[in-house]
C-alpha cells in the first residue's frame, strides 16, 4: 500500500511527543517553545533540533530548571512549585496539550519590560549592558530580548494597548481637547494633543493622545492635527458632538483653526488659556518698568556660574537667600524676583557694591540700577499692586480646581487692578480687558458659571450659541481653563529627546512619548 502523508496537526503532535510536552506545545497550527516563549519553524525535524541546540534555548532551559523545584502531575492539571528555597509558591497550570496557543504569540514578560522601560524613560539600548541583562535574567528567570526586538515587535503593541485603554476611558463620555505647539531642539515644529473627560462632580482623567511633527505652524496644520487626533481616538467614526471644549493659546492661527473646526464640532467652545492671558499682563508690567526688568535680568547674570561671588554674597549677607533665577517661560517668577529685591533691597545693594565692576558688565549695570533714586519705589509699587498676578497663576495651575473658582480668580484680579492708580495701571487694566474680550470662549464660560451657580436668572441656555443641553452644561463644573497639561508634556518630550537619543524616527518617537506620558494607566 502507498504511504499516506500525515497531516500537519499529526506532525506537530508527533514533534511535541518526541521532544517533550514540558518543552513544546502546539495548537495544531504552530509549534511553540515554552522555554523561549517563541514559535519554532517546523518545515523539517532538523529545524526543531537546531532550535534545541541554540544558546538561547539552552539558557532558557537552565533558567526554568533553577526556578522549578517540584512538579506534581495529574490528569486534569499540573502543579509547579516555584521558588528559590526561601520563598516558594505553587502555580496551577493546564497540561501541555490543553493550553491555548495562538499564532504569533508574544512574551508577556517582554511586553511588560517594554512598557516599564518606556515609563521609566530608560532607553532600550541599556539592555545591551551585560550586567543589566545578567541581573534581569538571574532574578526573573526569563529570556531578556534584544533592544531591536523590543523596538520592532513590542513597542507598537504597547502603543496600541495604550490607545485602546484611552479609547475605553473616554467611551461614552464628553471630552475636552487641548493643543499646543513648540519647537524642539532640532528646530522642528512639534504639536501635542491632550484629551480629557468632563465629569460633573470632579475633574476628569487626562491623557496625551498624540504628538506630531508639523511641516509648518499655521491654522491649516493645526486643524488637520485636531481632526487626525479625533480619528485616532474614534477610529470607527468621530463623535463630533462629544467634543465640548477646545483649549489653546491665543495665537491668531490657533483662533483661526478653532473657528473653522466649529463647523465640524458644533458644540465645541474654544477658550484660550487664561494663564497665557495673565502672562501677557506680566509682560505688560515688564514693559512699563524697563529699569526693574534690567535689574532682575542682570541680577541673575551676576551670580550665574560665579561660585566666588556666591560665596562672597553669603559671607556679607548670611541671612539673605541668593537672588532668584527667573525662568523666561514662567513670567510669574519675574514678579517673585521683583518681590525679592523689594524685601532685601538694602542687603543686596550693600553686598553687590563690594563686587569689582570690571569683573563683568552685569555687575556694573546692577550697581548703577541699585543706586537710582526711584528704583526702590518702583519695586515697592510693583510688589504691592501686581503680585496678585503671580498668585493667580499658581491658583489656576492647581489640579482639580472647579470652573467657578477659576473664573473667580480672574474676576479677583480685575477687581484688584481697578483699585490701582498710576499710568502703568491704566495700561495694564486696558490690557486685561482687551485679552478677555478677544478670548472667543470666555463670555460663554462665564455664562455657564452663572447658570451652574444660579447667580443670574436672566441667563438662559438659549443664550449660549453652542446649544448645549442641561446635562452637558453640568459637565463644565470642573472643566479646565488652562493649557498647563499639554505644556507640561513638552518637558517630558525634551527629556526623551536627550542629546544621546536623537536617532528616533518620528513614528517611534511618537509611540515612546505617548506610552511614557500615559504610564499611569498601565499601573507603572
C-alpha positions in Angstrom: 0.0 0.0 0.0 1.2 3.5 -0.7 2.3 5.6 2.2 -0.4 8.1 3.5 1.1 11.5 4.2 0.3 12.6 7.7 -1.5 15.9 8.3 0.3 19.0 9.7 -1.6 18.6 13.0 -0.3 15.0 13.4 3.2 16.1 12.6 3.1 18.9 15.2 1.7 16.5 17.8 4.4 14.0 17.0 7.1 16.6 17.5 5.6 17.6 20.9 5.6 13.9 21.9 9.1 13.3 20.7 10.8 16.3 22.3 8.6 16.6 25.4 5.3 18.3 26.4 7.1 20.3 29.1 9.3 22.0 26.4 6.9 22.3 23.4 3.2 22.9 22.8 1.0 23.2 19.8 -2.4 24.4 18.8 -2.5 22.5 15.6 -1.0 25.4 13.6 2.4 26.3 15.1 4.9 24.6 17.3 5.6 26.8 20.4 8.7 26.6 22.6 7.7 27.1 26.2 11.2 27.8 27.4 12.0 30.5 24.8 8.4 31.9 24.5 8.6 31.8 20.8 7.3 29.8 17.9 9.6 27.3 16.1 9.8 26.6 12.4 8.6 23.0 11.7 9.3 22.7 7.9 11.7 19.9 8.8 12.5 18.0 12.0 16.1 19.2 11.8 15.0 22.8 12.3 13.5 21.8 15.7 16.8 20.1 16.6 18.7 23.2 15.6 16.5 25.3 17.8 17.1 23.0 20.8 20.8 23.3 20.3 20.9 27.1 20.2 22.5 29.0 23.1 19.2 30.9 23.7 17.3 27.7 24.2 19.9 26.2 26.5 19.9 29.3 28.7 16.1 29.3 28.9 16.1 25.7 29.9 18.7 26.4 32.6 16.6 29.3 34.0 13.5 27.1 34.1 15.3 24.3 35.9 16.6 26.8 38.5 13.1 28.1 39.2 11.1 24.8 39.2 11.8 22.7 42.3 8.9 20.2 42.3 6.4 19.1 39.7 3.3 17.2 40.7 1.2 15.9 37.8 -2.4 14.7 37.4 -4.9 14.1 34.6 -6.6 17.5 35.0 -3.8 19.9 35.9 -0.2 20.3 36.8 1.2 22.0 39.9 4.6 23.7 39.8 6.4 24.6 42.9 8.3 27.8 42.1 10.9 29.5 44.3 14.5 30.0 45.3 14.5 27.9 48.5 13.4 30.8 50.9 10.1 31.7 49.3 8.0 29.2 47.4 4.6 29.3 45.9 2.5 26.8 43.9 1.4 27.6 40.3 -1.5 25.6 38.9 -1.2 25.1 35.1 -3.0 23.2 32.5 -1.4 20.2 30.8 0.7 21.0 27.8 -1.8 19.6 25.3 -4.7 21.6 26.8 -3.1 25.1 27.0 -4.4 27.6 24.5 -2.0 28.9 22.0 -2.3 31.4 19.2 -0.1 32.0 16.2 2.4 34.8 16.6 2.1 34.7 20.4 4.4 37.2 22.2 6.0 37.1 25.6 4.1 38.9 28.3 7.4 39.4 30.1 8.8 41.3 27.1 5.6 43.3 26.8 5.8 44.4 30.5 9.6 45.0 30.2 9.0 47.3 27.2 6.3 49.3 28.9 8.3 49.5 32.1 11.4 50.8 30.3 9.4 53.5 28.5 7.5 54.5 31.6 10.8 55.0 33.5 12.4 56.7 30.4 15.1 54.1 30.1 16.5 53.7 26.6 16.2 50.2 25.1 19.9 50.1 24.3 20.6 49.8 28.0 19.7 46.2 27.6 22.9 45.8 25.7 24.7 46.2 29.0 25.8 42.6 30.0 25.5 43.3 33.8 21.9 44.6 33.5 21.0 41.7 31.2 22.5 39.1 33.6 20.7 40.7 36.6 17.3 40.6 34.9 17.8 37.0 33.7 19.1 35.9 37.1 16.1 37.2 39.1 13.3 36.9 36.6 14.2 33.5 35.1 13.1 35.0 31.8 14.9 35.5 28.5 15.7 39.2 28.0 15.1 40.2 24.4 17.4 42.4 22.4 16.6 46.1 22.1 15.8 45.8 18.5 13.3 43.0 19.3 11.5 45.3 21.8 11.5 48.2 19.4 10.3 46.3 16.3 7.9 43.8 17.9 6.7 45.1 21.3 6.8 48.9 21.1 3.9 49.0 18.5 1.9 46.6 20.6 2.4 48.6 23.8 1.4 51.7 21.8 -1.8 50.1 20.5 -2.6 48.9 24.0 -2.2 52.4 25.4 -4.5 53.8 22.7 -7.1 51.1 23.4 -7.1 52.0 27.1 -7.6 55.7 26.3 -10.4 54.8 24.0 -12.1 52.7 26.7 -11.7 55.5 29.2 -13.4 58.2 27.0 -16.0 55.8 25.6 -19.5 57.3 26.1 -18.1 60.5 27.7 -17.9 64.1 26.7 -14.4 65.4 26.3 -12.2 68.5 26.1 -9.2 68.8 23.8 -6.1 70.9 24.4 -3.5 71.6 21.7 -0.2 73.4 21.9 2.8 73.8 19.7 6.5 74.4 20.3 9.8 73.8 18.5 12.2 71.0 19.7 16.0 71.0 19.9 16.5 70.1 16.2 14.3 73.0 15.3 11.1 71.1 14.2 7.6 72.3 14.9 6.1 69.8 17.4 2.4 69.8 18.5 0.9 67.8 21.3 -2.7 66.9 21.7 -4.2 66.2 25.2 -7.8 64.9 25.7 -9.7 64.6 29.0 -13.1 63.6 30.2 -15.6 66.0 31.5 -17.4 64.9 34.7 -19.9 66.9 36.7 -18.7 66.2 40.3 -14.9 66.1 39.9 -12.0 66.7 37.5 -11.9 64.0 34.8 -8.9 62.0 33.6 -6.4 63.5 31.2 -4.5 61.6 28.5 -1.8 62.6 26.0 -3.3 61.3 22.8 -0.7 62.1 20.2 2.3 64.2 19.2 3.1 65.2 15.7 5.9 66.9 13.8 4.4 69.7 11.7 5.7 70.9 8.4 4.5 74.5 9.2 3.0 76.2 12.1 -0.3 77.6 10.8 -4.1 77.2 11.1 -4.3 74.6 8.4 -1.8 72.2 10.1 -3.5 72.7 13.5 -6.9 71.9 12.1 -5.6 68.8 10.3 -3.9 67.7 13.5 -7.1 68.2 15.5 -9.1 66.1 13.1 -6.5 63.4 12.8 -6.4 63.1 16.6 -10.1 62.7 16.8 -10.0 60.0 14.1 -7.3 58.3 16.2 -9.5 58.5 19.3 -12.6 57.3 17.5 -11.4 55.0 14.6 -15.0 53.8 13.9 -16.4 57.3 13.4 -15.7 60.6 15.0 -18.3 61.6 17.7 -18.4 65.3 16.8 -21.0 66.2 19.4 -18.9 64.7 22.2 -16.2 67.4 21.9 -17.4 70.3 24.2 -14.3 72.3 24.9 -11.1 73.2 23.0 -8.3 74.9 24.9 -5.3 76.5 23.1 -3.0 79.5 23.3 -4.2 82.9 21.9 -2.1 82.9 18.8 -4.0 84.1 15.7 -3.6 80.8 13.8 -5.0 78.8 16.8 -8.1 81.1 16.9 -8.5 80.8 13.1 -8.2 77.0 13.2 -10.8 76.8 16.0 -13.2 78.9 14.1 -13.0 76.5 11.2 -13.3 73.4 13.4 -16.6 74.7 14.9 -18.3 73.8 11.7 -17.5 70.1 12.3 -17.8 70.3 16.1 -20.9 72.5 16.6 -21.0 72.1 20.4 -17.3 72.9 20.9 -16.4 76.1 22.9 -13.0 77.5 22.1 -11.3 79.0 25.2 -7.8 80.4 25.1 -5.6 79.6 28.1 -6.3 82.0 31.0 -2.7 81.6 32.3 -1.4 82.8 29.0 -3.6 85.9 29.4 -2.1 86.6 32.8 1.4 86.0 31.5 0.8 88.6 28.8 -0.3 91.1 31.5 3.0 90.4 33.4 4.8 91.1 30.1 3.0 94.5 30.0 4.2 95.2 33.6 7.8 94.4 32.5 7.5 96.8 29.5 6.2 99.6 31.8 9.2 99.3 34.1 12.3 98.7 32.0 14.8 99.6 34.7 13.3 97.0 37.1 13.4 94.4 34.2 17.1 95.2 33.7 17.7 94.8 37.4 16.1 91.3 37.5 17.9 90.2 34.4 21.4 91.4 35.4 20.9 90.2 39.0 20.5 86.7 37.5 23.7 87.1 35.4 25.8 88.3 38.3 25.6 85.0 40.2 25.3 82.6 37.2 28.3 80.3 37.1 30.2 82.5 39.6 30.8 80.5 42.7 33.2 83.1 44.1 30.6 85.8 44.0 28.0 83.4 45.6 30.4 82.7 48.4 31.2 86.4 48.9 27.4 87.2 49.0 26.8 84.6 51.6 29.6 86.0 53.8 28.3 89.6 53.5 24.6 88.7 53.9 24.5 85.3 55.6 20.7 85.6 56.4 19.7 86.6 53.0 18.9 84.0 50.3 20.5 84.2 46.9 18.7 86.3 44.3 16.1 84.1 42.4 16.7 82.9 38.9 13.5 83.7 37.0 12.6 81.5 34.1 11.8 83.2 30.8 8.9 80.8 30.1 7.3 81.3 33.5 6.7 85.0 33.8 5.3 84.7 37.4 8.9 84.0 38.5 9.8 87.5 37.3 7.3 89.0 39.8 8.7 86.8 42.5 12.2 88.2 41.7 10.8 91.7 42.0 9.3 90.9 45.4 12.7 89.5 46.5 14.6 92.8 45.6 11.9 94.8 47.3 12.3 92.8 50.5 16.1 92.6 50.6 17.0 95.8 48.7 19.5 97.3 51.2 21.3 94.0 51.8 21.6 93.2 48.1 22.8 96.7 47.3 25.5 96.6 50.1 26.7 93.1 49.0 26.8 93.9 45.3 28.7 97.2 45.9 31.6 95.1 47.2 32.0 93.3 43.8 34.6 94.6 41.4 32.7 96.2 38.5 35.4 95.2 36.0 34.8 91.5 36.5 31.6 91.5 34.5 29.4 94.0 32.7 26.3 92.8 34.6 28.0 93.9 37.9 28.4 97.5 36.7 24.8 97.6 35.4 23.2 96.3 38.6 25.3 98.6 40.7 24.1 101.6 38.6 20.5 100.4 38.8 20.5 99.9 42.6 21.9 103.5 43.0 19.0 105.1 41.1 16.8 107.2 43.4 13.5 105.8 42.2 14.2 102.1 41.7 13.2 101.3 45.3 9.8 102.9 44.9 9.2 101.1 41.6 10.0 97.7 43.3 7.5 98.6 46.1 4.8 99.7 43.6 5.0 96.5 41.5 5.1 94.2 44.6 2.1 95.8 46.2 -0.1 96.2 43.2 0.8 93.3 40.8 1.7 90.4 43.0 -1.9 89.2 42.5 -0.9 88.1 39.0 1.7 85.7 40.3 -0.7 84.3 42.9 -3.4 83.9 40.2 -1.1 81.8 38.0 -0.4 79.5 41.0 -4.1 79.0 41.7 -5.1 78.4 38.1 -2.4 75.8 37.7 -3.8 73.7 40.6 -5.3 70.4 39.7 -9.0 69.7 40.4 -9.9 73.4 40.5 -13.6 74.0 39.7 -14.6 76.2 36.9 -16.4 78.7 39.2 -13.2 79.1 41.3 -11.1 79.6 38.2 -13.3 82.4 36.9 -13.4 83.9 40.4 -9.6 84.1 40.3 -9.8 86.2 37.1 -12.5 88.4 38.5 -10.5 89.0 41.6 -7.5 90.1 39.5 -9.8 92.5 37.6 -11.1 93.9 40.9 -7.6 94.4 42.4 -6.3 96.2 39.2 -9.3 98.6 39.2 -8.1 99.9 42.5 -4.6 100.5 41.3 -3.6 104.1 40.4 -1.0 105.4 38.0 -0.2 105.4 34.3 1.1 101.9 34.4 -2.1 100.7 36.0 -4.2 102.3 33.2 -2.2 100.4 30.6 -2.4 97.1 32.4 -6.2 97.4 33.1 -6.7 98.1 29.4 -4.6 95.1 28.5 -6.7 92.6 30.6 -9.9 94.0 29.2 -8.5 93.5 25.7 -7.3 90.0 26.4 -10.6 88.8 27.8 -12.7 90.4 25.1 -10.5 88.7 22.4 -10.9 85.3 24.1 -13.6 83.7 22.0 -15.0 81.4 24.7 -14.6 83.5 27.9 -18.0 85.1 27.7 -19.6 81.7 27.1 -17.7 80.2 30.0 -18.8 83.0 32.4 -22.4 82.4 31.3 -22.1 78.7 32.1 -20.7 79.5 35.6 -23.7 81.8 36.2 -26.1 79.1 35.1 -24.4 76.5 37.3 -24.4 78.8 40.4 -27.9 80.2 39.6 -26.5 83.7 40.1 -28.3 85.4 37.2 -31.7 84.2 36.3 -31.7 86.3 33.2 -29.1 84.0 31.5 -30.8 81.1 29.7 -29.4 78.1 27.9 -30.8 79.6 24.7 -28.3 82.5 25.1 -25.4 80.1 24.6 -24.6 79.8 20.9 -23.4 76.1 21.1 -26.9 74.8 22.1 -25.8 72.7 25.0 -28.2 70.5 26.9 -28.6 70.8 30.7 -26.6 67.6 31.2 -23.8 69.0 29.1 -23.7 72.3 31.0 -23.4 70.3 34.2 -20.2 68.7 32.8 -18.5 72.1 32.8 -18.4 72.3 36.6 -14.7 71.1 36.6 -13.7 72.0 33.1 -10.1 73.2 32.8 -9.4 76.8 31.7 -5.6 76.4 31.1 -3.4 74.5 28.7 -1.0 73.6 31.5 -1.3 69.8 31.0 -0.2 70.0 27.4 2.6 72.5 28.2 3.9 70.1 30.9 4.1 67.3 28.3 6.7 69.3 26.4 9.1 69.0 29.4 8.8 65.2 29.1 9.2 65.4 25.4 12.5 67.2 25.8 13.6 64.7 28.4 13.0 61.8 26.0 14.8 63.6 23.1 18.0 64.0 25.0 21.4 64.6 23.4 22.2 60.9 23.1 18.8 60.0 21.8 18.4 61.9 18.5 18.1 58.9 16.2 14.4 58.4 16.8 12.2 58.0 13.8 9.1 60.2 14.0 6.8 57.2 14.5 9.0 55.6 17.2 9.3 58.9 19.0 5.5 59.3 19.0 4.9 55.8 20.3 7.6 56.2 23.1 6.2 59.6 24.1 2.5 58.5 24.2 3.3 55.4 26.3 5.6 57.4 28.6 3.1 60.2 29.3 0.3 57.7 29.9 2.3 55.3 32.0 -0.2 55.7 34.9 -2.9 53.9 33.0 -0.6 50.8 32.8 -0.1 50.9 36.5 3.6 51.8 36.3 
